[in-house]
């Protein structure tokens, strides 16, 4: 039996939470959390996440990239195309199966990703300049936990005992 968490007396807090999450999502999308400085440091969310994943996990095929990001292959293919066109990602043949495609961050893509990361890092520093280090750490932990809960919910059916 599942517990209806909205019935435990926290509806005001839950209303505030959902409102703040909605505001955050809108503001993040409006600014693309593009960092500080020149507008060119802004980067599309999908591009940033794809480049970041290739940087952290290394070269991989479309299916593996899609699976690691929790999206379908057709979405990855569509999102990667402009990154290949602009030289941020390289498409190469798989060393063991020449028919398969491997996606890899190009040197230009690596440089661009680092530029965007540095700009975003500066923005995060400015936005949290009056926060104690413990507050930054707590916020990161709670945000990661929240994102994890969202991912888990999206990954499988809601369980009710």
C-alpha positions as CSV (number, residue, x, y, z in Angstrom):
1,X,0.0,0.0,0.0
2,X,1.4,3.4,-1.0
3,X,1.2,6.4,1.2
4,X,-0.2,9.5,-0.2
5,X,2.5,12.0,0.8
6,X,0.2,14.9,-0.1
7,X,-2.1,13.9,2.8
8,X,0.4,14.0,5.6
9,X,0.0,17.8,6.3
10,X,2.8,19.1,4.1
11,X,0.7,20.3,1.2
12,X,1.8,23.9,1.7
13,X,5.5,22.9,1.7
14,X,4.9,20.6,-1.3
15,X,3.1,23.4,-3.2
16,X,6.1,25.7,-2.5
17,X,8.5,22.9,-3.6
18,X,6.7,22.3,-6.9
19,X,6.5,26.1,-7.5
20,X,10.2,26.6,-6.8
21,X,11.2,23.6,-9.1
22,X,9.0,25.1,-11.9
23,X,10.7,28.5,-11.5
24,X,14.1,26.9,-11.5
25,X,13.3,24.9,-14.6
26,X,12.0,28.0,-16.4
27,X,14.9,30.2,-15.4
28,X,17.5,27.6,-16.2
29,X,16.0,27.1,-19.6
30,X,15.8,30.9,-20.2
31,X,19.4,31.4,-19.3
32,X,20.5,27.9,-20.4
33,X,22.7,28.4,-17.3
34,X,25.1,29.8,-19.9
35,X,27.6,31.1,-17.5
36,X,29.0,34.6,-17.4
37,X,30.8,36.6,-20.0
38,X,30.1,36.4,-23.7
39,X,26.8,35.0,-25.0
40,X,28.9,32.5,-27.0
41,X,29.5,30.6,-23.8
42,X,25.9,29.5,-23.7
43,X,25.3,26.0,-24.9
44,X,22.1,24.1,-25.6
45,X,21.2,21.7,-22.8
46,X,21.2,18.6,-25.0
47,X,24.6,19.5,-26.5
48,X,26.1,20.1,-23.1
49,X,24.8,16.8,-21.7
50,X,26.0,14.8,-24.7
51,X,29.4,16.4,-24.8
52,X,29.8,16.0,-21.0
53,X,28.8,12.3,-21.2
54,X,31.3,11.6,-24.0
55,X,34.0,13.4,-22.1
56,X,33.3,11.5,-18.9
57,X,32.7,8.0,-20.4
58,X,34.8,8.2,-23.6
59,X,33.9,7.2,-27.2
60,X,30.8,5.0,-27.6
61,X,28.1,4.0,-30.0
62,X,24.8,5.7,-30.4
63,X,22.9,2.9,-28.5
64,X,25.3,3.0,-25.6
65,X,25.2,6.8,-25.4
66,X,21.4,6.7,-25.5
67,X,21.2,4.0,-22.8
68,X,23.6,5.9,-20.5
69,X,21.6,9.1,-20.9
70,X,18.2,7.4,-20.5
71,X,16.9,8.5,-24.0
72,X,16.3,6.7,-27.2
73,X,18.8,6.2,-30.0
74,X,16.8,8.3,-32.5
75,X,17.0,11.3,-30.1
76,X,20.7,10.9,-29.7
77,X,21.1,10.7,-33.5
78,X,19.1,13.8,-34.0
79,X,20.9,15.7,-31.2
80,X,24.4,14.6,-32.3
81,X,24.0,15.6,-35.9
82,X,24.6,19.4,-35.4
83,X,27.5,18.5,-33.0
84,X,29.2,16.5,-35.8
85,X,28.4,19.3,-38.4
86,X,30.1,21.9,-36.2
87,X,33.1,19.6,-35.5
88,X,32.5,19.2,-31.8
89,X,31.9,15.4,-32.1
90,X,33.7,13.0,-34.5
91,X,32.0,9.9,-36.0
92,X,34.3,7.0,-36.6
93,X,33.9,3.4,-37.5
94,X,33.9,0.8,-34.7
95,X,37.4,-0.9,-34.7
96,X,35.8,-4.4,-34.6
97,X,32.7,-3.8,-36.6
98,X,33.2,-1.3,-39.4
99,X,29.4,-0.9,-39.9
100,X,28.9,0.4,-36.4
101,X,29.5,4.1,-35.6
102,X,31.4,5.4,-32.6
103,X,30.9,8.9,-31.3
104,X,33.9,10.7,-29.8
105,X,34.5,14.2,-28.4
106,X,36.8,16.1,-30.9
107,X,39.6,18.3,-29.7
108,X,37.4,21.3,-30.7
109,X,34.5,19.8,-28.7
110,X,36.8,19.3,-25.7
111,X,37.9,22.9,-25.8
112,X,34.4,24.2,-26.2
113,X,33.1,22.0,-23.4
114,X,35.9,23.3,-21.1
115,X,35.0,26.9,-22.1
116,X,31.4,26.4,-21.2
117,X,32.2,24.6,-18.0
118,X,34.5,27.4,-16.8
119,X,31.8,30.0,-17.6
120,X,29.1,28.0,-15.8
121,X,31.4,27.4,-12.9
122,X,31.9,31.1,-12.6
123,X,28.1,31.6,-12.7
124,X,27.6,29.1,-9.9
125,X,30.3,30.8,-7.9
126,X,28.5,34.2,-8.3
127,X,25.1,32.9,-7.6
128,X,26.2,31.2,-4.4
129,X,28.9,33.7,-3.4
130,X,27.3,34.3,0.0
131,X,26.7,30.6,0.8
132,X,28.9,28.7,3.2
133,X,30.7,25.8,1.7
134,X,28.5,23.5,3.7
135,X,25.4,25.1,2.1
136,X,26.8,24.5,-1.4
137,X,27.6,20.9,-0.5
138,X,24.1,20.3,1.0
139,X,22.4,21.9,-2.0
140,X,24.4,19.7,-4.4
141,X,23.6,16.6,-2.4
142,X,19.9,17.4,-2.3
143,X,19.7,18.4,-5.9
144,X,21.5,15.1,-6.9
145,X,19.1,13.2,-4.8
146,X,16.1,14.9,-6.3
147,X,17.4,14.3,-9.8
148,X,18.0,10.7,-8.9
149,X,14.5,10.3,-7.7
150,X,13.2,11.8,-11.0
151,X,15.4,9.5,-13.0
152,X,14.2,6.4,-11.1
153,X,10.6,7.4,-11.5
154,X,11.1,7.9,-15.3
155,X,13.0,4.6,-15.6
156,X,10.3,2.3,-14.2
157,X,6.6,1.9,-13.3
158,X,5.5,3.4,-10.0
159,X,5.5,0.7,-7.4
160,X,2.6,0.3,-5.1
161,X,2.7,-2.4,-2.4
